[in-house]
């Protein structure tokens, strides 16, 4: 009887764990590569202190696009021009969709569609379940950053906003891809346009300007001159925009007045990483091989973690950890409190993309052309 009892108990426990795993896959989503429309890089997740590799998926080519996840499937672009849909539980392909050129931009998942830009200059809307084209919208330049989704304040219609190397930010309808407005900068737009208060679009350009424009009609609200071109995206919290530039600065701006709050400078090196924001701190990778933690109020350094290669990967933060890749070929988990390494995993090839965090899992693309899925275990 005792043996039978423990067998039933073990079976019940295993069945319960399977249910928990399925529940996590169903409800733990990461549909935007920076977490939300304000691009804060926050994940509502609990990660352990150990990394176990679950599976790898080969895209066949060099990979810079970041993974997004929804309803148990991961989506990513690759340099062979394909968008890949991958079963999160098995690492097996669901479908692939071919564009005309490389896909380096991260996808956006919205309302049953995969929205993604390609270096062929088109923004694509693809059916999330079947991998079939819904519509495509043409810009006149490469699309290197993800689209963002919002609802215009007056008309209350759903829109997609995306930057292009044609120097324009484009706003199109989500259902048809019809152009509503576009705003011209003076040089390439590389990052993701950030949505502020569902009223404004905020972005930096390679013309060394930070722009605040109306979400409703694309008209300029204000522009702020910075010290160097901006390749990354602006993260926003509490009316303040934070961004690194291609010279040596991370800057905090008051988005209402346009005034500079603080300017963080270390050695002369650029930032291609986009910041993640906690309540009190900012986390950003630099080409000095460092992950920097900066006080959001004072702009002073709290700590700096040193990797062995430059950090172009944009960090994602949980309640107690910052997760990011490095060009040294490692994925790192470090403590938000003191910057000490919790665990790392050496893939061996450069990682410049943003990790996706869903439940206790980390999914990241690597420049070797593979997507890697990890389970975190142990103390949380």
PyMOL commands that set and color helices and strands:
alter all, ss='L'
color gray80, all
select helices_A, chain A and resi 2-27
alter helices_A, ss='H'
color red, helices_A
select strands_A, chain A and resi 50-58+68-70+73-77+82-87+93-98+108-110+113-117+122-127+133-138+148-151+158-163+168-173+179-184+194-196+200-204+209-214+220-225+235-237+240-244+249-254+260-265+276-277+281-285+290-295+301-306+316-317+321-325+330-335+341-346+356-358+361-365+370-377
alter strands_A, ss='S'
color yellow, strands_A
deselect
rebuild
show_as cartoon
